[in-house]
Amino acid sequence: MIFGFTEAQLSGFFLTWGVGAFIVYMLFIIGQLAWESKAGRFGTFVLFLGLGVGFIGFIAKVLIQWWLER
């Protein structure tokens, strides 16, 4: 037990909230990259699409788990 939590509880917390916070931070980084490079609307869309497509898998996993557990 670490800080009164089991390893499974800590893993579950950081796999949902920790990775979620990391995704939000990565979206900020992509937005900053688009802003600094003056990418324009289409360029910004391409950056978010290309660099953010991996987030879709994680978000889909969370939604599928929620749907199966209700």
mmCIF file of the N, C-alpha and C atoms, coordinates in Angstrom:
data_MODEL
# 
_entry.id   MODEL 
# 
loop_
_atom_site.group_PDB 
_atom_site.id 
_atom_site.type_symbol 
_atom_site.label_atom_id 
_atom_site.label_alt_id 
_atom_site.label_comp_id 
_atom_site.label_asym_id 
_atom_site.label_entity_id 
_atom_site.label_seq_id 
_atom_site.pdbx_PDB_ins_code 
_atom_site.Cartn_x 
_atom_site.Cartn_y 
_atom_site.Cartn_z 
_atom_site.occupancy 
_atom_site.B_iso_or_equiv 
_atom_site.pdbx_formal_charge 
_atom_site.auth_seq_id 
_atom_site.auth_comp_id 
_atom_site.auth_asym_id 
_atom_site.auth_atom_id 
_atom_site.pdbx_PDB_model_num 
ATOM 1   N N  . MET A 1 1  ? 0.826   -1.175 0.000   1.00 0.00 ? 1  MET A N  1 
ATOM 2   C CA . MET A 1 1  ? 0.000   0.000  0.000   1.00 0.00 ? 1  MET A CA 1 
ATOM 3   C C  . MET A 1 1  ? 0.879   1.251  0.000   1.00 0.00 ? 1  MET A C  1 
ATOM 4   N N  . ILE A 1 2  ? 0.525   2.188  -0.842  1.00 0.00 ? 2  ILE A N  1 
ATOM 5   C CA . ILE A 1 2  ? 1.233   3.456  -0.953  1.00 0.00 ? 2  ILE A CA 1 
ATOM 6   C C  . ILE A 1 2  ? 0.236   4.563  -0.649  1.00 0.00 ? 2  ILE A C  1 
ATOM 7   N N  . PHE A 1 3  ? 0.505   5.350  0.374   1.00 0.00 ? 3  PHE A N  1 
ATOM 8   C CA . PHE A 1 3  ? -0.381  6.436  0.797   1.00 0.00 ? 3  PHE A CA 1 
ATOM 9   C C  . PHE A 1 3  ? -1.806  5.941  1.056   1.00 0.00 ? 3  PHE A C  1 
ATOM 10  N N  . GLY A 1 4  ? -1.948  4.711  1.493   1.00 0.00 ? 4  GLY A N  1 
ATOM 11  C CA . GLY A 1 4  ? -3.259  4.166  1.804   1.00 0.00 ? 4  GLY A CA 1 
ATOM 12  C C  . GLY A 1 4  ? -4.013  3.617  0.599   1.00 0.00 ? 4  GLY A C  1 
ATOM 13  N N  . PHE A 1 5  ? -3.379  3.568  -0.556  1.00 0.00 ? 5  PHE A N  1 
ATOM 14  C CA . PHE A 1 5  ? -4.016  3.049  -1.763  1.00 0.00 ? 5  PHE A CA 1 
ATOM 15  C C  . PHE A 1 5  ? -3.268  1.815  -2.241  1.00 0.00 ? 5  PHE A C  1 
ATOM 16  N N  . THR A 1 6  ? -4.002  0.902  -2.850  1.00 0.00 ? 6  THR A N  1 
ATOM 17  C CA . THR A 1 6  ? -3.357  -0.276 -3.425  1.00 0.00 ? 6  THR A CA 1 
ATOM 18  C C  . THR A 1 6  ? -2.747  0.080  -4.776  1.00 0.00 ? 6  THR A C  1 
ATOM 19  N N  . GLU A 1 7  ? -1.910  -0.795 -5.276  1.00 0.00 ? 7  GLU A N  1 
ATOM 20  C CA . GLU A 1 7  ? -1.289  -0.559 -6.582  1.00 0.00 ? 7  GLU A CA 1 
ATOM 21  C C  . GLU A 1 7  ? -2.335  -0.514 -7.689  1.00 0.00 ? 7  GLU A C  1 
ATOM 22  N N  . ALA A 1 8  ? -3.355  -1.325 -7.589  1.00 0.00 ? 8  ALA A N  1 
ATOM 23  C CA . ALA A 1 8  ? -4.419  -1.331 -8.608  1.00 0.00 ? 8  ALA A CA 1 
ATOM 24  C C  . ALA A 1 8  ? -5.190  -0.017 -8.610  1.00 0.00 ? 8  ALA A C  1 
ATOM 25  N N  . GLN A 1 9  ? -5.449  0.533  -7.424  1.00 0.00 ? 9  GLN A N  1 
ATOM 26  C CA . GLN A 1 9  ? -6.161  1.809  -7.353  1.00 0.00 ? 9  GLN A CA 1 
ATOM 27  C C  . GLN A 1 9  ? -5.321  2.940  -7.941  1.00 0.00 ? 9  GLN A C  1 
ATOM 28  N N  . LEU A 1 10 ? -4.032  2.957  -7.619  1.00 0.00 ? 10 LEU A N  1 
ATOM 29  C CA . LEU A 1 10 ? -3.147  3.989  -8.164  1.00 0.00 ? 10 LEU A CA 1 
ATOM 30  C C  . LEU A 1 10 ? -3.023  3.866  -9.677  1.00 0.00 ? 10 LEU A C  1 
ATOM 31  N N  . SER A 1 11 ? -2.885  2.646  -10.161 1.00 0.00 ? 11 SER A N  1 
ATOM 32  C CA . SER A 1 11 ? -2.781  2.430  -11.607 1.00 0.00 ? 11 SER A CA 1 
ATOM 33  C C  . SER A 1 11 ? -4.041  2.879  -12.321 1.00 0.00 ? 11 SER A C  1 
ATOM 34  N N  . GLY A 1 12 ? -5.185  2.535  -11.773 1.00 0.00 ? 12 GLY A N  1 
ATOM 35  C CA . GLY A 1 12 ? -6.452  2.940  -12.379 1.00 0.00 ? 12 GLY A CA 1 
ATOM 36  C C  . GLY A 1 12 ? -6.617  4.449  -12.412 1.00 0.00 ? 12 GLY A C  1 
ATOM 37  N N  . PHE A 1 13 ? -6.221  5.111  -11.319 1.00 0.00 ? 13 PHE A N  1 
ATOM 38  C CA . PHE A 1 13 ? -6.331  6.563  -11.263 1.00 0.00 ? 13 PHE A CA 1 
ATOM 39  C C  . PHE A 1 13 ? -5.438  7.223  -12.296 1.00 0.00 ? 13 PHE A C  1 
ATOM 40  N N  . PHE A 1 14 ? -4.165  6.823  -12.353 1.00 0.00 ? 14 PHE A N  1 
ATOM 41  C CA . PHE A 1 14 ? -3.236  7.489  -13.254 1.00 0.00 ? 14 PHE A CA 1 
ATOM 42  C C  . PHE A 1 14 ? -3.444  7.096  -14.713 1.00 0.00 ? 14 PHE A C  1 
ATOM 43  N N  . LEU A 1 15 ? -4.016  5.925  -14.965 1.00 0.00 ? 15 LEU A N  1 
ATOM 44  C CA . LEU A 1 15 ? -4.301  5.558  -16.352 1.00 0.00 ? 15 LEU A CA 1 
ATOM 45  C C  . LEU A 1 15 ? -5.494  6.316  -16.912 1.00 0.00 ? 15 LEU A C  1 
ATOM 46  N N  . THR A 1 16 ? -6.372  6.808  -16.051 1.00 0.00 ? 16 THR A N  1 
ATOM 47  C CA . THR A 1 16 ? -7.493  7.604  -16.550 1.00 0.00 ? 16 THR A CA 1 
ATOM 48  C C  . THR A 1 16 ? -7.198  9.091  -16.420 1.00 0.00 ? 16 THR A C  1 
ATOM 49  N N  . TRP A 1 17 ? -6.970  9.577  -15.215 1.00 0.00 ? 17 TRP A N  1 
ATOM 50  C CA . TRP A 1 17 ? -6.787  11.018 -15.002 1.00 0.00 ? 17 TRP A CA 1 
ATOM 51  C C  . TRP A 1 17 ? -5.397  11.487 -15.410 1.00 0.00 ? 17 TRP A C  1 
ATOM 52  N N  . GLY A 1 18 ? -4.383  10.681 -15.175 1.00 0.00 ? 18 GLY A N  1 
ATOM 53  C CA . GLY A 1 18 ? -3.024  11.083 -15.549 1.00 0.00 ? 18 GLY A CA 1 
ATOM 54  C C  . GLY A 1 18 ? -2.840  11.159 -17.058 1.00 0.00 ? 18 GLY A C  1 
ATOM 55  N N  . VAL A 1 19 ? -3.300  10.144 -17.758 1.00 0.00 ? 19 VAL A N  1 
ATOM 56  C CA . VAL A 1 19 ? -3.197  10.150 -19.220 1.00 0.00 ? 19 VAL A CA 1 
ATOM 57  C C  . VAL A 1 19 ? -4.126  11.203 -19.809 1.00 0.00 ? 19 VAL A C  1 
ATOM 58  N N  . GLY A 1 20 ? -5.279  11.396 -19.192 1.00 0.00 ? 20 GLY A N  1 
ATOM 59  C CA . GLY A 1 20 ? -6.194  12.450 -19.650 1.00 0.00 ? 20 GLY A CA 1 
ATOM 60  C C  . GLY A 1 20 ? -5.566  13.831 -19.525 1.00 0.00 ? 20 GLY A C  1 
ATOM 61  N N  . ALA A 1 21 ? -4.895  14.076 -18.402 1.00 0.00 ? 21 ALA A N  1 
ATOM 62  C CA . ALA A 1 21 ? -4.212  15.362 -18.221 1.00 0.00 ? 21 ALA A CA 1 
ATOM 63  C C  . ALA A 1 21 ? -3.069  15.502 -19.222 1.00 0.00 ? 21 ALA A C  1 
ATOM 64  N N  . PHE A 1 22 ? -2.375  14.434 -19.512 1.00 0.00 ? 22 PHE A N  1 
ATOM 65  C CA . PHE A 1 22 ? -1.309  14.457 -20.499 1.00 0.00 ? 22 PHE A CA 1 
ATOM 66  C C  . PHE A 1 22 ? -1.861  14.775 -21.886 1.00 0.00 ? 22 PHE A C  1 
ATOM 67  N N  . ILE A 1 23 ? -3.020  14.253 -22.221 1.00 0.00 ? 23 ILE A N  1 
ATOM 68  C CA . ILE A 1 23 ? -3.648  14.543 -23.515 1.00 0.00 ? 23 ILE A CA 1 
ATOM 69  C C  . ILE A 1 23 ? -3.985  16.017 -23.623 1.00 0.00 ? 23 ILE A C  1 
ATOM 70  N N  . VAL A 1 24 ? -4.540  16.585 -22.552 1.00 0.00 ? 24 VAL A N  1 
ATOM 71  C CA . VAL A 1 24 ? -4.859  18.019 -22.557 1.00 0.00 ? 24 VAL A CA 1 
ATOM 72  C C  . VAL A 1 24 ? -3.594  18.838 -22.732 1.00 0.00 ? 24 VAL A C  1 
ATOM 73  N N  . TYR A 1 25 ? -2.524  18.452 -22.049 1.00 0.00 ? 25 TYR A N  1 
ATOM 74  C CA . TYR A 1 25 ? -1.252  19.158 -22.180 1.00 0.00 ? 25 TYR A CA 1 
ATOM 75  C C  . TYR A 1 25 ? -0.700  19.045 -23.604 1.00 0.00 ? 25 TYR A C  1 
ATOM 76  N N  . MET A 1 26 ? -0.826  17.872 -24.210 1.00 0.00 ? 26 MET A N  1 
ATOM 77  C CA . MET A 1 26 ? -0.357  17.685 -25.589 1.00 0.00 ? 26 MET A CA 1 
ATOM 78  C C  . MET A 1 26 ? -1.183  18.523 -26.560 1.00 0.00 ? 26 MET A C  1 
ATOM 79  N N  . LEU A 1 27 ? -2.479  18.672 -26.312 1.00 0.00 ? 27 LEU A N  1 
ATOM 80  C CA . LEU A 1 27 ? -3.306  19.538 -27.157 1.00 0.00 ? 27 LEU A CA 1 
ATOM 81  C C  . LEU A 1 27 ? -2.833  20.983 -27.050 1.00 0.00 ? 27 LEU A C  1 
ATOM 82  N N  . PHE A 1 28 ? -2.459  21.409 -25.854 1.00 0.00 ? 28 PHE A N  1 
ATOM 83  C CA . PHE A 1 28 ? -1.894  22.743 -25.674 1.00 0.00 ? 28 PHE A CA 1 
ATOM 84  C C  . PHE A 1 28 ? -0.597  22.890 -26.475 1.00 0.00 ? 28 PHE A C  1 
ATOM 85  N N  . ILE A 1 29 ? 0.258   21.888 -26.435 1.00 0.00 ? 29 ILE A N  1 
ATOM 86  C CA . ILE A 1 29 ? 1.522   21.936 -27.176 1.00 0.00 ? 29 ILE A CA 1 
ATOM 87  C C  . ILE A 1 29 ? 1.262   22.013 -28.683 1.00 0.00 ? 29 ILE A C  1 
ATOM 88  N N  . ILE A 1 30 ? 0.312   21.230 -29.194 1.00 0.00 ? 30 ILE A N  1 
ATOM 89  C CA . ILE A 1 30 ? -0.013  21.260 -30.622 1.00 0.00 ? 30 ILE A CA 1 
ATOM 90  C C  . ILE A 1 30 ? -0.555  22.631 -31.007 1.00 0.00 ? 30 ILE A C  1 
ATOM 91  N N  . GLY A 1 31 ? -1.416  23.200 -30.162 1.00 0.00 ? 31 GLY A N  1 
ATOM 92  C CA . GLY A 1 31 ? -1.951  24.531 -30.426 1.00 0.00 ? 31 GLY A CA 1 
ATOM 93  C C  . GLY A 1 31 ? -0.859  25.589 -30.428 1.00 0.00 ? 31 GLY A C  1 
ATOM 94  N N  . GLN A 1 32 ? 0.067   25.486 -29.485 1.00 0.00 ? 32 GLN A N  1 
ATOM 95  C CA . GLN A 1 32 ? 1.186   26.429 -29.428 1.00 0.00 ? 32 GLN A CA 1 
ATOM 96  C C  . GLN A 1 32 ? 2.073   26.286 -30.668 1.00 0.00 ? 32 GLN A C  1 
ATOM 97  N N  . LEU A 1 33 ? 2.300   25.065 -31.108 1.00 0.00 ? 33 LEU A N  1 
ATOM 98  C CA . LEU A 1 33 ? 3.082   24.823 -32.316 1.00 0.00 ? 33 LEU A CA 1 
ATOM 99  C C  . LEU A 1 33 ? 2.410   25.439 -33.535 1.00 0.00 ? 33 LEU A C  1 
ATOM 100 N N  . ALA A 1 34 ? 1.096   25.277 -33.632 1.00 0.00 ? 34 ALA A N  1 
ATOM 101 C CA . ALA A 1 34 ? 0.360   25.867 -34.754 1.00 0.00 ? 34 ALA A CA 1 
ATOM 102 C C  . ALA A 1 34 ? 0.412   27.388 -34.693 1.00 0.00 ? 34 ALA A C  1 
ATOM 103 N N  . TRP A 1 35 ? 0.306   27.957 -33.501 1.00 0.00 ? 35 TRP A N  1 
ATOM 104 C CA . TRP A 1 35 ? 0.331   29.412 -33.343 1.00 0.00 ? 35 TRP A CA 1 
ATOM 105 C C  . TRP A 1 35 ? 1.692   29.978 -33.730 1.00 0.00 ? 35 TRP A C  1 
ATOM 106 N N  . GLU A 1 36 ? 2.770   29.357 -33.240 1.00 0.00 ? 36 GLU A N  1 
ATOM 107 C CA . GLU A 1 36 ? 4.111   29.871 -33.501 1.00 0.00 ? 36 GLU A CA 1 
ATOM 108 C C  . GLU A 1 36 ? 4.530   29.711 -34.962 1.00 0.00 ? 36 GLU A C  1 
ATOM 109 N N  . SER A 1 37 ? 4.017   28.695 -35.624 1.00 0.00 ? 37 SER A N  1 
ATOM 110 C CA . SER A 1 37 ? 4.386   28.478 -37.020 1.00 0.00 ? 37 SER A CA 1 
ATOM 111 C C  . SER A 1 37 ? 3.468   29.228 -37.973 1.00 0.00 ? 37 SER A C  1 
ATOM 112 N N  . LYS A 1 38 ? 2.441   29.925 -37.429 1.00 0.00 ? 38 LYS A N  1 
ATOM 113 C CA . LYS A 1 38 ? 1.459   30.660 -38.241 1.00 0.00 ? 38 LYS A CA 1 
ATOM 114 C C  . LYS A 1 38 ? 0.861   29.742 -39.310 1.00 0.00 ? 38 LYS A C  1 
ATOM 115 N N  . ALA A 1 39 ? 0.360   28.606 -38.845 1.00 0.00 ? 39 ALA A N  1 
ATOM 116 C CA . ALA A 1 39 ? -0.098  27.555 -39.746 1.00 0.00 ? 39 ALA A CA 1 
ATOM 117 C C  . ALA A 1 39 ? -1.401  27.903 -40.462 1.00 0.00 ? 39 ALA A C  1 
ATOM 118 N N  . GLY A 1 40 ? -2.198  28.785 -39.939 1.00 0.00 ? 40 GLY A N  1 
ATOM 119 C CA . GLY A 1 40 ? -3.493  29.068 -40.551 1.00 0.00 ? 40 GLY A CA 1 
ATOM 120 C C  . GLY A 1 40 ? -4.522  28.041 -40.126 1.00 0.00 ? 40 GLY A C  1 
ATOM 121 N N  . ARG A 1 41 ? -5.741  28.186 -40.644 1.00 0.00 ? 41 ARG A N  1 
ATOM 122 C CA . ARG A 1 41 ? -6.815  27.277 -40.240 1.00 0.00 ? 41 ARG A CA 1 
ATOM 123 C C  . ARG A 1 41 ? -6.574  25.848 -40.706 1.00 0.00 ? 41 ARG A C  1 
ATOM 124 N N  . PHE A 1 42 ? -6.269  25.713 -41.981 1.00 0.00 ? 42 PHE A N  1 
ATOM 125 C CA . PHE A 1 42 ? -6.089  24.362 -42.519 1.00 0.00 ? 42 PHE A CA 1 
ATOM 126 C C  . PHE A 1 42 ? -4.857  23.692 -41.920 1.00 0.00 ? 42 PHE A C  1 
ATOM 127 N N  . GLY A 1 43 ? -3.775  24.449 -41.783 1.00 0.00 ? 43 GLY A N  1 
ATOM 128 C CA . GLY A 1 43 ? -2.556  23.897 -41.187 1.00 0.00 ? 43 GLY A CA 1 
ATOM 129 C C  . GLY A 1 43 ? -2.770  23.477 -39.746 1.00 0.00 ? 43 GLY A C  1 
ATOM 130 N N  . THR A 1 44 ? -3.535  24.275 -38.998 1.00 0.00 ? 44 THR A N  1 
ATOM 131 C CA . THR A 1 44 ? -3.843  23.928 -37.616 1.00 0.00 ? 44 THR A CA 1 
ATOM 132 C C  . THR A 1 44 ? -4.685  22.665 -37.563 1.00 0.00 ? 44 THR A C  1 
ATOM 133 N N  . PHE A 1 45 ? -5.651  22.563 -38.472 1.00 0.00 ? 45 PHE A N  1 
ATOM 134 C CA . PHE A 1 45 ? -6.475  21.357 -38.544 1.00 0.00 ? 45 PHE A CA 1 
ATOM 135 C C  . PHE A 1 45 ? -5.620  20.126 -38.830 1.00 0.00 ? 45 PHE A C  1 
ATOM 136 N N  . VAL A 1 46 ? -4.697  20.251 -39.765 1.00 0.00 ? 46 VAL A N  1 
ATOM 137 C CA . VAL A 1 46 ? -3.827  19.128 -40.114 1.00 0.00 ? 46 VAL A CA 1 
ATOM 138 C C  . VAL A 1 46 ? -2.931  18.749 -38.940 1.00 0.00 ? 46 VAL A C  1 
ATOM 139 N N  . LEU A 1 47 ? -2.407  19.754 -38.236 1.00 0.00 ? 47 LEU A N  1 
ATOM 140 C CA . LEU A 1 47 ? -1.578  19.462 -37.067 1.00 0.00 ? 47 LEU A CA 1 
ATOM 141 C C  . LEU A 1 47 ? -2.377  18.711 -36.006 1.00 0.00 ? 47 LEU A C  1 
ATOM 142 N N  . PHE A 1 48 ? -3.565  19.199 -35.688 1.00 0.00 ? 48 PHE A N  1 
ATOM 143 C CA . PHE A 1 48 ? -4.372  18.528 -34.680 1.00 0.00 ? 48 PHE A CA 1 
ATOM 144 C C  . PHE A 1 48 ? -4.799  17.142 -35.148 1.00 0.00 ? 48 PHE A C  1 
ATOM 145 N N  . LEU A 1 49 ? -5.110  17.003 -36.424 1.00 0.00 ? 49 LEU A N  1 
ATOM 146 C CA . LEU A 1 49 ? -5.505  15.697 -36.942 1.00 0.00 ? 49 LEU A CA 1 
ATOM 147 C C  . LEU A 1 49 ? -4.338  14.726 -36.918 1.00 0.00 ? 49 LEU A C  1 
ATOM 148 N N  . GLY A 1 50 ? -3.205  15.159 -37.432 1.00 0.00 ? 50 GLY A N  1 
ATOM 149 C CA . GLY A 1 50 ? -2.054  14.262 -37.525 1.00 0.00 ? 50 GLY A CA 1 
ATOM 150 C C  . GLY A 1 50 ? -1.441  13.916 -36.187 1.00 0.00 ? 50 GLY A C  1 
ATOM 151 N N  . LEU A 1 51 ? -1.282  14.916 -35.333 1.00 0.00 ? 51 LEU A N  1 
ATOM 152 C CA . LEU A 1 51 ? -0.630  14.670 -34.052 1.00 0.00 ? 51 LEU A CA 1 
ATOM 153 C C  . LEU A 1 51 ? -1.601  14.204 -32.978 1.00 0.00 ? 51 LEU A C  1 
ATOM 154 N N  . GLY A 1 52 ? -2.870  14.483 -33.153 1.00 0.00 ? 52 GLY A N  1 
ATOM 155 C CA . GLY A 1 52 ? -3.840  14.123 -32.131 1.00 0.00 ? 52 GLY A CA 1 
ATOM 156 C C  . GLY A 1 52 ? -4.643  12.879 -32.415 1.00 0.00 ? 52 GLY A C  1 
ATOM 157 N N  . VAL A 1 53 ? -4.370  12.189 -33.501 1.00 0.00 ? 53 VAL A N  1 
ATOM 158 C CA . VAL A 1 53 ? -5.177  11.018 -33.860 1.00 0.00 ? 53 VAL A CA 1 
ATOM 159 C C  . VAL A 1 53 ? -4.995  9.876  -32.850 1.00 0.00 ? 53 VAL A C  1 
ATOM 160 N N  . GLY A 1 54 ? -3.860  9.819  -32.183 1.00 0.00 ? 54 GLY A N  1 
ATOM 161 C CA . GLY A 1 54 ? -3.647  8.779  -31.179 1.00 0.00 ? 54 GLY A CA 1 
ATOM 162 C C  . GLY A 1 54 ? -4.536  8.936  -29.965 1.00 0.00 ? 54 GLY A C  1 
ATOM 163 N N  . PHE A 1 55 ? -5.004  10.159 -29.713 1.00 0.00 ? 55 PHE A N  1 
ATOM 164 C CA . PHE A 1 55 ? -5.874  10.393 -28.571 1.00 0.00 ? 55 PHE A CA 1 
ATOM 165 C C  . PHE A 1 55 ? -7.230  9.735  -28.757 1.00 0.00 ? 55 PHE A C  1 
ATOM 166 N N  . ILE A 1 56 ? -7.630  9.575  -29.994 1.00 0.00 ? 56 ILE A N  1 
ATOM 167 C CA . ILE A 1 56 ? -8.937  9.003  -30.282 1.00 0.00 ? 56 ILE A CA 1 
ATOM 168 C C  . ILE A 1 56 ? -9.040  7.584  -29.727 1.00 0.00 ? 56 ILE A C  1 
ATOM 169 N N  . GLY A 1 57 ? -7.967  6.816  -29.830 1.00 0.00 ? 57 GLY A N  1 
ATOM 170 C CA . GLY A 1 57 ? -7.964  5.461  -29.298 1.00 0.00 ? 57 GLY A CA 1 
ATOM 171 C C  . GLY A 1 57 ? -8.160  5.431  -27.799 1.00 0.00 ? 57 GLY A C  1 
ATOM 172 N N  . PHE A 1 58 ? -7.474  6.305  -27.093 1.00 0.00 ? 58 PHE A N  1 
ATOM 173 C CA . PHE A 1 58 ? -7.625  6.341  -25.635 1.00 0.00 ? 58 PHE A CA 1 
ATOM 174 C C  . PHE A 1 58 ? -9.025  6.784  -25.240 1.00 0.00 ? 58 PHE A C  1 
ATOM 175 N N  . ILE A 1 59 ? -9.530  7.808  -25.900 1.00 0.00 ? 59 ILE A N  1 
ATOM 176 C CA . ILE A 1 59 ? -10.870 8.300  -25.580 1.00 0.00 ? 59 ILE A CA 1 
ATOM 177 C C  . ILE A 1 59 ? -11.917 7.238  -25.917 1.00 0.00 ? 59 ILE A C  1 
ATOM 178 N N  . ALA A 1 60 ? -11.733 6.538  -27.030 1.00 0.00 ? 60 ALA A N  1 
ATOM 179 C CA . ALA A 1 60 ? -12.661 5.459  -27.398 1.00 0.00 ? 60 ALA A CA 1 
ATOM 180 C C  . ALA A 1 60 ? -12.622 4.348  -26.361 1.00 0.00 ? 60 ALA A C  1 
ATOM 181 N N  . LYS A 1 61 ? -11.447 4.020  -25.847 1.00 0.00 ? 61 LYS A N  1 
ATOM 182 C CA . LYS A 1 61 ? -11.321 2.987  -24.819 1.00 0.00 ? 61 LYS A CA 1 
ATOM 183 C C  . LYS A 1 61 ? -12.105 3.366  -23.570 1.00 0.00 ? 61 LYS A C  1 
ATOM 184 N N  . VAL A 1 62 ? -11.968 4.620  -23.142 1.00 0.00 ? 62 VAL A N  1 
ATOM 185 C CA . VAL A 1 62 ? -12.684 5.078  -21.953 1.00 0.00 ? 62 VAL A CA 1 
ATOM 186 C C  . VAL A 1 62 ? -14.190 5.018  -22.186 1.00 0.00 ? 62 VAL A C  1 
ATOM 187 N N  . LEU A 1 63 ? -14.652 5.467  -23.352 1.00 0.00 ? 63 LEU A N  1 
ATOM 188 C CA . LEU A 1 63 ? -16.089 5.450  -23.645 1.00 0.00 ? 63 LEU A CA 1 
ATOM 189 C C  . LEU A 1 63 ? -16.634 4.028  -23.750 1.00 0.00 ? 63 LEU A C  1 
ATOM 190 N N  . ILE A 1 64 ? -15.883 3.128  -24.363 1.00 0.00 ? 64 ILE A N  1 
ATOM 191 C CA . ILE A 1 64 ? -16.332 1.739  -24.490 1.00 0.00 ? 64 ILE A CA 1 
ATOM 192 C C  . ILE A 1 64 ? -16.409 1.080  -23.118 1.00 0.00 ? 64 ILE A C  1 
ATOM 193 N N  . GLN A 1 65 ? -15.407 1.332  -22.254 1.00 0.00 ? 65 GLN A N  1 
ATOM 194 C CA . GLN A 1 65 ? -15.461 0.778  -20.897 1.00 0.00 ? 65 GLN A CA 1 
ATOM 195 C C  . GLN A 1 65 ? -16.667 1.311  -20.135 1.00 0.00 ? 65 GLN A C  1 
ATOM 196 N N  . TRP A 1 66 ? -16.917 2.620  -20.266 1.00 0.00 ? 66 TRP A N  1 
ATOM 197 C CA . TRP A 1 66 ? -18.068 3.209  -19.571 1.00 0.00 ? 66 TRP A CA 1 
ATOM 198 C C  . TRP A 1 66 ? -19.364 2.579  -20.063 1.00 0.00 ? 66 TRP A C  1 
ATOM 199 N N  . TRP A 1 67 ? -19.469 2.407  -21.399 1.00 0.00 ? 67 TRP A N  1 
ATOM 200 C CA . TRP A 1 67 ? -20.695 1.859  -21.971 1.00 0.00 ? 67 TRP A CA 1 
ATOM 201 C C  . TRP A 1 67 ? -20.918 0.401  -21.543 1.00 0.00 ? 67 TRP A C  1 
ATOM 202 N N  . LEU A 1 68 ? -19.853 -0.385 -21.468 1.00 0.00 ? 68 LEU A N  1 
ATOM 203 C CA . LEU A 1 68 ? -19.984 -1.793 -21.087 1.00 0.00 ? 68 LEU A CA 1 
ATOM 204 C C  . LEU A 1 68 ? -20.280 -1.961 -19.592 1.00 0.00 ? 68 LEU A C  1 
ATOM 205 N N  . GLU A 1 69 ? -19.857 -1.002 -18.769 1.00 0.00 ? 69 GLU A N  1 
ATOM 206 C CA . GLU A 1 69 ? -20.041 -1.129 -17.334 1.00 0.00 ? 69 GLU A CA 1 
ATOM 207 C C  . GLU A 1 69 ? -21.369 -0.566 -16.827 1.00 0.00 ? 69 GLU A C  1 
ATOM 208 N N  . ARG A 1 70 ? -22.131 0.118  -17.679 1.00 0.00 ? 70 ARG A N  1 
ATOM 209 C CA . ARG A 1 70 ? -23.377 0.680  -17.165 1.00 0.00 ? 70 ARG A CA 1 
ATOM 210 C C  . ARG A 1 70 ? -24.489 -0.313 -17.108 1.00 0.00 ? 70 ARG A C  1 
# 
